[in-house]
Amino acid sequence: MTRPLSLDFEEGRRPMLPISLSITIDRADPRTLPVQVADRIRSAIDGGQLPPDSRLPSSRTLSVDLGVARAVVEQAYEQLVAEGWLDSRRGSGHYIRRVPLAGRPTAEPSIAHTTPRTPPRISLRPGIPWTPSRASDAWRRAWRDVGGSPPPGHYPDSAGTLELRTRIADLLRRARGLHTTADSIVITTGSIHGLDLALGALTVPETAERVLALENPGYRSAAALAAHRGWSVHDVPVDRDGLIVEQLHSAPPRTPAVYVTPSHQYPTGGFMPIGRRRALAEWARRNEAMIIEDDYDSEFRYGAAPLPTVAELTPDRTIYLGTVSKTLGAGLRLGWMVAPRIIVDRVTATRHAIGDHPSIPIQHALTSLLRDGEWDRSVRVARRLYRTRDRAVATALSRFGELRGVGAGLHTVLMLDPATARDIATACAASGVDVPTLAHSTRSPTAEGGIVIGYGSLADDEFDYAIDVLVDALEAEPLS
Ligand SMILES: Cc1ncc(COP(=O)(O)O)c(C=O)c1O
């Protein structure tokens, strides 16, 4: 099995990115995995295939790429350090030492050093969370529990299992201060599914248009879903406090719904203060409209706790959406909706009629993760990492302009004028770092622009490198 590693290295940049390796692991080989990894690296150094002073991938990165436990790579590196092939530099990684070559080519090159040395590609796309490279005991236990039950032969409850809905009600109460009960909850496959179900359940008077008011800049998938559903989208500008509620008055009369991310405006990072939340609730009441509240990453706060939800403020006028996409991972496809009973009834009736049922095994697994405390544990671990990165971004970039969204979530935004944001993105791309600009999330033109720094899923060395590249680009740019 040969797995080429994903990072290439480029000389002369600081910090030096890890060298690119392709290592062959043979599961049939009687040697242990650490011995195999060490042998491959040793013979490549000795054969002159890996230049002195190159930095090796972190044990985490290499273990993920090889599909082995991190301890395997750590042991291999330790062995090579002890033998004098590698230097271990604290906080910086493992480097190849200058060793006089044995003068003979390796019989069978087992590591390919990729040439030419192309710049790496690191993406600062927001919203991709850190997930552990190894399954935790609780994760395994959750799926063992699922595997221990017989296959579910019947269509499940279209609202979700009562046990999971009860656990979600408990989670929302303790984590979000949202007081609700299992019969106000519907299990979904994520926020976008929740939005789809919500739009399907809203009754729009014949005299009114099907218009969804949406934040601009905002979540593109929400706009795409609305259009797909045959709704038109009305853009509402945002500022540092999130959606500008007064601007809702420009929406067509009797606009039936507004989609909003009040706890961490996506992507510009604003936190909607209580006054504006009350104004939003008042707008919904006066217009007999629904607020669709997407609370996608409120688990991650590094200073003040998030404000109570809009759903708590005005439960009759809010459809609240939650997801595991930023915590356990987007691949799981699980979320929840909290809505007034009439909406819940319509949603479940439609789902039942069209055969749209939530998967039983996935619900069981999440129930088990919540029961075991694994949910809380994984949120705590990720929060520690994000807090460090949130601070690192603030420290490195605050001198270049206004930062939004600091202290929350998995990304931060540096506000810049749109042209500068574009130049910075172009400069960073040339060094292998893809930096999204707010233009990616903007539907109608706005005066403000910015760059988005999504740091959730990066390895430490990728993060450090990306910040260095950003700082270099910003220093080179004449900022207004
Ligand atoms: C604003 C926002 N809401 C929700 C989600 C998650 O959506 P889903 O639960 O459908 O994966 C994302 C993911 O990127 C997001 O950016």
The ligand as a Gaussian input file, in Angstrom:
#p B3LYP/6-31G(d) Opt

LIG

0 1
 C      -23.986000      28.890000       8.627000
 C      -23.955000      27.399000       8.607000
 N      -25.004000      26.738000       9.067000
 C      -25.026000      25.391000       9.086000
 C      -23.971000      24.660000       8.635000
 C      -24.016000      23.167000       8.716000
 O      -24.959000      22.670000       7.883000
 P      -25.319000      21.113000       7.945000
 O      -25.807000      20.838000       9.321000
 O      -26.366000      20.944000       6.911000
 O      -24.063000      20.365000       7.651000
 C      -22.858000      25.305000       8.118000
 C      -21.736000      24.530000       7.578000
 O      -20.808000      25.000000       6.981000
 C      -22.847000      26.714000       8.126000
 O      -21.803000      27.382000       7.671000

